[in-house]
């Protein structure tokens, strides 16, 4: 909501092509009817925002995602929904109550009032075969301590007393005739070992008795008279991970008792007025009551599936579905009670082909797939099987070897998606991209996809969802948290002027003028009265953005870094190492006077020569001796890139900074900085020529020399030499360095 309120006004169209559960739509609608406490908070923090109706247009490739989004954004008669949901559960429970009844142990039951306990969950344990004596071992009985709740890594065979680990043993299997498949099927053997039940207001544990086992056997023998999905799990590393234990089809993920209840509830839902929302409530607990619900003795919470996987553990908690769903009715009703007069447009489809006119949308907020973090189509398969329609994986933007999709395919699909975003977004409007992945290569793929589609990145921050704070990021290594990328589609007049003047020095300053005009002037992200350094306003990032825009536009870069830095000082006003347009600097100066504090420097991670130089620029705000710099520098270089031939600190200082008569190093002034940069680039080019003359794969090199070399080869239009050299570098280096990757990809398309 904060982003939507900041970037839009009432009546604007907000787009999200990777909508997931539809929260962009929910947030856009809530701008018209916010909760009072939240509105008061925003009014205090962001007094410029205008409340009112926005129009969300959201879509997703996944049918379950679009279906959830529709129900979370639709108007709802809460009372009617609650009545129908409770009626469905009541009718289902009436038919199935006996399945979850158990006889209390004698000491807990009144001697004169016959009662039945209500099962909360039943624990099932895998059965293993001892490699020493060949006898069966019930894992729970051998490895779990009922008193402490701990599960031991090693255990003793109850028959021969051999000390074992799970990896030492083979699993025991049992075969049965699967009516749904019409064939004999083998599945891992499991045994019910513990029942948690409630009697009155108290809860108790018991071992399954003869009557409990008799009920289970009766259910197993009966046929379920209602429909349920029996699909074969789709191809995939995650969805086929359980093939080895016989869980190959959707119905195998549920114990027969659970499957009966689910089929009954789904049958009752079909003809209800609120059937769509009831189906969402139905699917919301499917994972929790499946065999993916791990039993963890030390955890009191009844639902413990391993998030983002389809993992089935050696101890499973078969939870009572009626307990699971009864609490959901109230939660759904409370969450959706404000859904009144909502507006939305929701579709199922690929963002590579948006059915939207050009220059239509006012703002985009999107949270795209995270490389190989999650296998969405595989993880959604159980839900979608119940709905009867599954994800078309052809256009799924993901890294998944089973689908034949590696990093280049992922980047290609994301580029197509961002190109569509660029097409439908109005000029001079913004897109916010939320992203999380721990791999630099995926992060760089997203950045290049953004740039190739025409967007200009204006800001990158880490988002601490717990604390709600933002911190700027200036290196490609800071991807341990969610990243928030702010990018804009430039004005058509700028793009036309840039192309007309392309390849000239004038085009450089046309770009910088419009880029500075779009960057925030004063930022206090943490609302602590301290101005943040806007990294995008610093010389090295302005230079990077300028080069990237030229290359992505297919134009030669008309000047080197030395002339660029000199031009910045001649054309723009500098404050705290940041550059401003003339009409911006007064706002910044007034904010500094008002806040009366020094700007807060961003955190910088030293992983290669380039980031080391940026770190030194940060440290040398005042002249320092080598002895003062060296200890801190050594602390920052604990995680240098594997193939980086990092120069000694003394060499970096000599090539980039100036030493005074007292032996202190300082940042060159404008009159000397150009000469220093040119001398450094000359040395780096000479080193690059040495790489060109050598043969075979490069195992150790200065990445700065590669960047300088690629820049000169690009200027000379020697695209083949760039490609040849890139293919001699480690693949990881190319994928994880945004500048090298950019030169390589564009050159590859030109030979």
Secondary structure by P-SEA (a helix, b strand, c coil): caaaaacccccbbbbbccccccaaaaaaaacccccaaaaaaaaaacccccbbbbbbbbbbccaaaaaaaaaaccccaaaaaaaaaaaaaaaaaaacccccccccccccccccbbbbbbbcbbbbbbbbbcccccccccccccccccccccccccccccccccccccccbbbbbbbbbcccccbbbbcbbbbbcbbbbbcccccccccccaaaaaaaaaaaaccccbbbbbcccccccccccccccccccccccccaaaaaaaaaaaaaaccccaaaaaaaaaacccccccccccccccccccccccccccccccbbbbccaaaaaaaaaaaaaaaacccccccccccccccccccccccccccccccccccccccccccaaaaaaaacccccccccccccccccccaaaaaaaaaaaaaaaaaacccccbbbbbbccccaaaaaaaaaaaaaacccccbbbbbcccccbbbbbccccccccbbbbbbbbccaaaaaaaaaacccaaaaaaaaaaaaaaccccccccccccccccccccaaaaaaaaaaaaaaacccccccaaaaaaaaaaccccccccccccccaaaaaaaaaaacccccccccccccaaaaaaaaaaaacccccccccaaaaaaaacccccccccccaaaaaaacccccccccccccccccaaaaaaaaaaaaaaaaaaaaacccccccccaaaaaaaaaaaaaacaaaaaaaaaaaccaaaaaacaaaaaaaaaaaacc
